[in-house]
Amino acid sequence: MNKEVFMKYAPYIYFDNNEPFFPVRIGCLRFDSPGWSPSFKRQIDFARDKVSFVLEYAIYWHYDIGHLYDLEHIWVYVGKDGSVVDCEASFHGDYLKGLLRDGSNIEDNTHVRLYSQPGKHAFSPIKELFELLPEFYKETSEDAGRDGLLVTSVARGRYESSDRIDEMVKAYLQRYKFDPSLEYSKYIISQDILTTWEKLDEEIPEMIREKLKEISDMETS
């Protein structure tokens, strides 16, 4: 894996100043031709005469404010001249355009500026978008931990949740409920947390087991 190219185009993520959780690992994958993402239900498609390659960043958190286990995605499209020509980013199971039409959210030539929804980690190039979500404030406060241990299609069959686990996770995440400040600060991805998607995919079940043990130990202590 060439970490240099992933660092060159790593997006700058802006987190709310009250955000309690930050990325733990990032699984990286380079597409030199169109193909299916192994970690998100979508085809990565592009015109090969205009786009040289696409970089996928599968970003893993131990938690979002609603559940244990969070995996979000950013895709950066690199043109033949090495410039960023497009970007897409995950948004609650779907994805949005991450690059503004005028390119004004590109910093330092190759880093797309994206905002992370407080607590929930959906991405947008426009931070005000989050405030339009009907349960924006409720999700980070009274609904903290509501979804327990999240089991997605990527994880299904490798671990499962239960009523006990969900209640345990909910009680734990209630400790982290917060009100968004609506002020954001830049987070620069560290090379140390980059790995391949294949490696991250192997690590996720063990990281979940470790977190569940920590929570269980806290509950019984």
C-alpha positions in Angstrom: 0.0 0.0 0.0 1.3 3.4 -1.0 0.4 5.6 2.0 2.0 8.6 0.4 -0.7 9.0 -2.3 -3.5 8.4 0.3 -2.0 11.1 2.6 -1.6 13.5 -0.4 -5.3 13.4 -1.1 -6.6 12.7 2.4 -9.7 14.9 3.1 -9.5 17.5 5.8 -12.4 16.6 8.2 -14.0 19.3 10.3 -15.5 18.1 13.6 -17.8 19.9 15.9 -15.9 21.2 18.9 -18.0 19.1 21.2 -17.5 15.9 19.2 -16.7 13.0 21.5 -15.5 10.4 19.0 -12.8 10.4 16.3 -11.5 8.0 13.7 -9.6 5.0 14.9 -8.6 3.3 11.6 -9.0 4.0 7.9 -9.1 1.2 5.3 -7.7 2.5 2.0 -8.4 1.2 -1.5 -7.3 2.5 -4.9 -9.5 2.1 -8.0 -7.5 2.3 -11.2 -10.6 1.2 -13.1 -14.3 1.1 -12.3 -15.4 -1.5 -9.8 -17.6 -2.4 -6.8 -16.6 -1.2 -3.4 -16.1 -4.1 -1.0 -17.2 -2.1 2.0 -20.1 0.0 0.7 -23.0 -1.0 -1.6 -22.1 1.0 -4.6 -20.2 0.9 -7.9 -17.2 3.2 -8.3 -17.7 4.5 -11.8 -15.7 7.0 -13.7 -14.6 8.1 -17.2 -11.1 6.8 -17.6 -10.2 9.5 -20.1 -10.8 12.1 -17.4 -10.1 10.3 -14.1 -6.8 8.6 -13.4 -7.9 6.8 -10.2 -10.2 7.0 -7.3 -9.2 6.7 -3.7 -11.6 5.1 -1.2 -11.2 6.0 2.5 -13.3 3.6 4.7 -13.2 5.4 8.1 -13.8 3.3 11.2 -14.9 4.7 14.6 -15.5 2.6 17.7 -18.7 4.6 18.2 -21.0 7.2 16.9 -23.3 8.7 19.4 -26.1 6.3 18.5 -24.3 3.0 18.5 -21.1 1.0 18.8 -19.4 0.5 15.4 -19.4 3.1 12.8 -18.0 2.9 9.2 -18.2 6.0 6.9 -16.7 6.5 3.5 -15.1 9.2 1.4 -14.1 8.8 -2.3 -11.6 11.2 -4.0 -11.4 11.3 -7.8 -8.0 12.3 -9.1 -7.7 13.6 -12.6 -5.0 13.0 -15.2 -3.2 16.1 -14.1 -3.2 15.0 -10.5 -5.9 17.5 -9.4 -9.0 16.6 -7.4 -11.8 16.5 -10.0 -14.6 15.0 -7.8 -15.4 13.7 -4.4 -18.2 11.8 -2.8 -18.9 11.1 0.9 -21.3 8.8 2.8 -24.4 10.2 4.3 -26.7 7.9 6.4 -26.4 4.9 4.2 -26.3 6.9 0.9 -23.7 9.4 -0.3 -23.5 13.0 -1.4 -21.2 15.0 -3.6 -18.3 16.2 -1.5 -16.9 18.7 -3.9 -18.6 22.1 -4.4 -19.1 23.1 -8.0 -16.5 25.9 -7.8 -14.0 23.7 -6.0 -13.8 26.2 -3.1 -13.6 23.5 -0.5 -10.3 22.2 -1.7 -7.5 23.1 0.7 -3.8 23.0 0.0 -4.5 21.9 -3.6 -5.4 18.3 -3.0 -7.4 18.0 0.3 -11.2 18.3 0.2 -12.8 20.0 3.1 -15.7 18.0 4.6 -17.8 18.5 7.7 -18.7 15.6 9.9 -22.2 15.6 11.4 -21.8 16.0 15.2 -21.9 12.6 16.8 -23.2 10.8 13.7 -20.3 11.3 11.3 -22.2 11.7 8.0 -20.3 14.0 5.7 -21.1 17.2 3.8 -19.2 20.0 2.2 -21.8 22.4 3.7 -22.0 22.3 7.5 -25.5 24.0 7.7 -27.0 20.9 6.0 -26.8 19.0 9.3 -29.0 21.5 11.1 -31.8 20.8 8.6 -32.1 17.2 9.8 -35.3 16.9 11.9 -33.6 15.0 14.8 -30.2 16.8 14.6 -30.2 17.7 18.3 -32.2 14.8 19.6 -29.7 12.3 18.2 -26.8 13.6 20.3 -28.8 14.0 23.5 -31.8 11.9 24.5 -31.3 9.3 21.7 -27.7 8.6 22.6 -27.0 4.9 22.3 -30.5 4.2 20.9 -29.2 1.6 18.3 -26.9 -0.4 20.6 -24.4 -2.4 18.6 -24.9 -1.7 14.9 -24.8 -4.8 12.7 -24.4 -3.8 9.0 -24.2 -5.9 5.9 -20.4 -5.7 6.1 -20.4 -7.2 9.6 -23.4 -9.5 9.5 -22.4 -13.1 10.2 -19.2 -12.2 11.9 -20.8 -10.8 15.1 -24.4 -10.3 16.3 -26.1 -8.1 18.9 -28.6 -9.0 21.5 -31.0 -7.1 23.8 -28.5 -7.2 26.6 -25.7 -5.9 24.5 -27.9 -3.1 23.1 -28.9 -2.0 26.5 -25.3 -2.1 27.8 -24.1 0.0 24.8 -27.0 2.4 25.2 -26.2 3.0 28.9 -22.5 3.5 28.0 -23.2 6.0 25.3 -25.6 8.0 27.4 -22.5 9.2 29.3 -21.4 10.9 26.1 -24.5 12.8 25.1 -23.9 16.4 24.2 -25.2 19.5 22.5 -23.4 20.4 19.2 -21.5 23.7 19.4 -22.0 24.3 15.7 -18.4 25.4 15.6 -15.9 23.1 13.8 -12.2 22.5 13.9 -10.0 20.8 11.4 -8.9 17.2 11.9 -5.9 16.1 9.8 -5.8 12.3 9.2 -2.6 10.7 10.6 -0.7 8.3 8.5 -0.5 6.0 11.5 -4.2 5.1 11.3 -4.1 4.2 7.6 -4.2 0.6 6.5 -5.6 -1.5 3.7 -9.3 -2.2 3.6 -8.5 -6.0 3.7 -6.6 -5.4 7.0 -9.3 -3.2 8.5 -11.9 -5.7 7.6 -10.0 -8.4 9.6 -9.6 -6.1 12.5 -13.2 -4.9 13.0 -14.7 -7.9 14.7 -11.8 -8.0 17.2 -12.1 -4.3 17.9 -15.8 -4.7 18.6 -15.1 -7.6 21.0 -12.6 -5.5 22.8 -15.0 -2.6 23.2 -17.8 -4.8 24.4 -15.5 -6.3 27.0 -14.5 -2.9 28.2 -18.1 -1.8 28.6 -19.1 -5.0 30.3 -16.1 -4.7 32.7 -17.2 -1.2 33.5 -20.8 -2.3 34.1 -19.7 -5.0 36.6 -17.0 -3.1 38.4 
